[in-house]
């Protein structure tokens, strides 16, 4: 098995009572939009949630061939803890880590990152001002898992703490990504009700459904 998609779910959306991944966009939960974008590109899909209660909410929704895992106990709640949980369950040599709130993820960008990840420990998108996108990046699973464990053992909770411990990181400029995805919708994330309204307008234009 070469490729795994790890989707981090369970976070909340401001102004909504339900988990972000369960909020509907174009008559479908956000988590399903993300799964359907990547499932044909990977060998397995893992959804990470923060509790067994959330696991019971997501189980009826996600496809049967996807797997749900609950964040490992004994670690602070953080994206890095969820990432480590997913990495520890991944069977793929390479894993892409994704948030559950980016419904317009580009299949071409995902495929490109997997292709250029061969021989390195990570492929991470980077903006011209130096900002990076650690939650839409491909990692060599075992190397990233070891780095995540080390970072968390030292009380470091940021995804960057894991990345900084990897020896070979290939940064993919968003300028290059823009040639594939001109409006960079792959990075459009939904954090507020206003974002959701914007996504609903975009969904009609791009044929999301």
C-alpha positions in Angstrom: 0.0 0.0 0.0 1.5 3.3 -1.1 -1.0 6.1 -0.3 -3.2 7.0 2.6 -5.5 10.0 3.2 -5.8 11.1 6.8 -8.7 13.6 7.4 -8.8 15.4 10.7 -12.4 15.8 11.8 -14.2 16.7 15.0 -13.5 20.5 15.3 -16.4 22.9 15.7 -17.7 25.6 13.3 -18.3 29.0 14.8 -22.0 29.7 15.0 -23.0 26.0 14.6 -23.8 23.4 17.2 -22.6 20.4 15.2 -19.1 19.3 14.3 -17.6 21.1 11.3 -17.3 17.9 9.3 -21.0 17.2 9.7 -22.2 20.6 8.5 -24.0 20.3 5.1 -22.7 21.9 1.9 -24.7 21.3 -1.3 -26.8 18.7 0.6 -23.8 16.7 1.8 -21.7 16.8 5.0 -18.3 18.6 4.5 -16.4 15.4 5.5 -17.9 13.6 2.5 -16.8 16.3 0.1 -13.2 15.8 1.2 -13.4 12.0 1.2 -14.9 11.9 -2.3 -12.2 14.3 -3.6 -9.4 12.1 -2.6 -10.6 8.5 -2.3 -9.8 7.6 -5.9 -6.2 8.8 -5.4 -5.4 6.7 -2.3 -5.4 3.2 -1.1 -7.2 3.9 2.2 -9.0 6.8 4.0 -8.7 7.4 7.7 -10.9 9.9 9.5 -9.6 11.1 12.9 -12.1 12.2 15.6 -11.5 13.4 19.1 -13.9 11.2 21.1 -15.9 8.0 20.9 -19.0 10.2 20.9 -17.9 11.9 17.7 -17.0 8.5 16.3 -20.6 7.4 16.7 -21.8 10.5 14.9 -19.4 10.0 11.9 -19.8 6.3 11.6 -23.2 6.3 9.8 -21.9 9.0 7.4 -18.6 8.0 6.0 -18.2 5.2 3.4 -17.8 1.7 4.7 -14.4 1.4 3.2 -13.1 4.3 5.2 -11.8 3.9 8.8 -12.5 6.1 11.8 -10.0 6.3 14.6 -10.2 8.2 17.9 -7.3 10.4 19.0 -4.8 8.6 21.2 -5.2 9.1 24.9 -2.6 10.9 27.1 -1.8 13.7 24.7 -3.2 17.3 24.6 -6.0 18.0 22.1 -4.3 19.5 19.0 -4.0 18.9 15.3 -0.6 17.3 15.9 -2.2 14.7 18.2 -4.8 14.0 15.6 -2.2 13.8 12.9 -0.1 11.4 15.0 -3.2 9.2 15.6 -3.8 9.0 11.9 -0.2 8.3 11.0 -0.1 5.5 13.6 -3.0 3.8 11.9 -1.8 4.4 8.3 -0.7 1.5 6.2 0.5 3.6 3.4 4.2 4.5 2.8 3.0 8.1 2.2 0.1 9.9 3.9 -1.6 13.1 3.0 -3.0 14.9 6.0 -6.1 17.0 5.3 -8.7 19.1 7.3 -12.4 18.2 7.0 -13.3 21.7 6.0 -11.7 22.1 2.5 -14.4 20.9 0.1 -12.7 22.2 -3.0 -9.4 20.2 -2.7 -7.8 19.8 -6.1 -7.3 16.2 -7.1 -4.5 17.3 -9.4 -2.7 19.1 -6.6 -3.0 16.1 -4.3 -1.7 13.7 -7.0 1.2 16.0 -7.7 2.2 16.1 -4.1 2.2 12.3 -3.9 4.2 12.0 -7.0 7.0 14.4 -5.9 7.0 13.0 -2.4 9.1 10.0 -3.5 12.5 10.2 -1.9 11.7 12.9 0.6 10.1 13.0 4.0 7.4 15.6 3.2 5.9 17.8 0.5 4.5 20.9 2.0 2.8 23.8 0.2 4.4 27.2 0.9 3.1 30.7 0.2 5.4 33.5 -1.1 5.5 35.1 2.4 6.8 31.9 3.9 3.6 30.6 5.4 3.1 26.9 5.0 0.1 24.5 4.7 0.9 21.6 7.0 -2.7 20.4 7.0 -2.7 19.9 3.2 0.6 18.1 2.8 2.0 14.7 2.1 4.3 12.9 4.5 6.4 9.8 4.6 4.3 8.0 7.2 6.9 6.4 9.5 9.3 9.4 9.5 6.5 11.8 10.2 5.1 9.6 13.0 8.4 9.5 14.8 8.7 13.2 14.5 5.2 13.8 15.8 5.8 11.6 18.8 9.1 13.4 19.6 7.5 16.8 19.3 4.5 15.9 21.5 6.8 14.3 24.1 8.4 17.7 24.4 5.1 19.5 24.8 5.2 20.9 21.3 1.7 21.0 19.7 2.2 22.7 16.4 2.3 20.8 13.1 5.4 22.8 12.3 7.2 21.1 15.2 6.8 17.8 13.4 7.9 19.2 10.1 11.0 20.9 11.5 12.2 17.4 12.7 12.0 15.9 9.2 15.3 15.8 7.4 14.1 16.2 3.8 11.2 18.5 3.2 10.2 19.6 -0.3 8.3 22.9 -0.3 5.9 23.3 -3.1 5.3 26.9 -4.0 1.7 28.1 -4.2 2.8 29.9 -7.4 3.3 26.5 -9.0 0.0 25.2 -7.5 -1.8 28.2 -9.0 -0.9 27.0 -12.4 -3.0 23.9 -11.7 -5.7 25.5 -9.5 -5.8 29.2 -10.7 -8.1 30.4 -7.8 -6.3 28.3 -5.2 -9.7 26.9 -4.1 -7.9 23.8 -2.8 -7.0 25.9 0.2 -10.5 27.4 0.7 -11.5 26.3 4.3 -14.8 26.8 6.1 -14.5 28.2 9.6 -17.5 30.6 9.9 -21.1 30.8 8.7 -19.9 33.5 6.2 -17.3 31.0 4.8 -20.1 28.5 4.4 -22.3 30.9 2.5 -19.4 31.7 0.2 -18.8 28.0 -0.3 -22.4 27.5 -1.2 -22.1 30.1 -3.9 -18.8 28.6 -5.2 -20.4 25.1 -5.1 -22.8 26.0 -7.8 -20.1 27.4 -10.0 -17.7 24.5 -9.8 -20.5 21.8 -9.9 -19.9 20.6 -6.3 -22.4 18.1 -5.1 
